[in-house]
Amino acid sequence: MDLMVGEQLNLPRAARVAASVNTAGADAIYVPWKTKYTYWTARPQTIIRQNFDPLWFSFRTTPPDPA
């Protein structure tokens, strides 16, 4: 906002700049999560529990997202 005021942008140009910044921010949040769920791979903890030992637990907790 300070830069828009400092550059003395008119209302349509300031609105366009604000929209572009917000779109870039939304894309920065959306794309990594979309990629995580598109290329979801099984974690070693999941394979061990499903195929070998259902009572096995890791020392570290496993988050529910495919990071």
C-alpha positions in Angstrom: 0.0 0.0 0.0 2.8 2.4 0.8 4.4 1.8 -2.6 1.1 2.5 -4.3 0.7 5.7 -2.5 4.4 6.6 -3.0 4.0 6.0 -6.8 0.8 8.0 -6.8 -1.1 5.3 -8.8 -4.6 6.0 -9.9 -7.4 3.8 -8.7 -7.6 1.4 -11.7 -3.9 0.9 -11.7 -3.7 0.4 -7.9 -6.6 -2.1 -8.1 -4.7 -4.0 -10.8 -1.5 -4.1 -8.7 -3.4 -5.3 -5.7 -5.2 -8.0 -7.7 -1.9 -9.2 -9.1 -0.3 -9.4 -5.7 -3.2 -11.3 -4.2 -3.3 -13.7 -7.2 0.4 -14.4 -6.8 -0.1 -15.1 -3.1 -3.0 -17.5 -3.8 -1.0 -19.3 -6.4 1.9 -19.6 -4.0 -0.3 -21.4 -1.5 -2.3 -23.5 -4.1 0.5 -24.9 -6.2 2.6 -26.7 -3.5 -0.5 -28.4 -2.1 -1.8 -29.4 -5.5 1.6 -30.9 -6.3 1.7 -32.8 -3.0 -1.6 -34.5 -3.7 -0.9 -35.1 -7.4 2.3 -36.9 -6.8 1.2 -38.6 -3.5 3.6 -41.4 -2.6 3.3 -43.8 0.2 5.4 -43.2 3.2 7.6 -45.9 4.7 5.5 -45.9 7.9 2.4 -46.6 5.8 3.9 -49.5 3.9 5.3 -51.1 7.1 1.9 -50.9 8.8 -0.1 -52.2 5.8 2.3 -55.0 4.7 4.4 -56.1 7.6 3.4 -55.0 11.2 0.1 -53.2 11.9 1.2 -52.4 15.4 4.4 -50.7 14.4 4.7 -47.0 15.4 7.5 -44.6 14.5 9.2 -42.5 17.1 8.3 -39.4 15.1 4.7 -38.6 14.4 3.7 -38.6 10.8 1.7 -35.6 9.6 -1.5 -36.5 7.6 -0.4 -34.6 4.5 1.9 -36.1 1.8 4.8 -33.8 2.5 
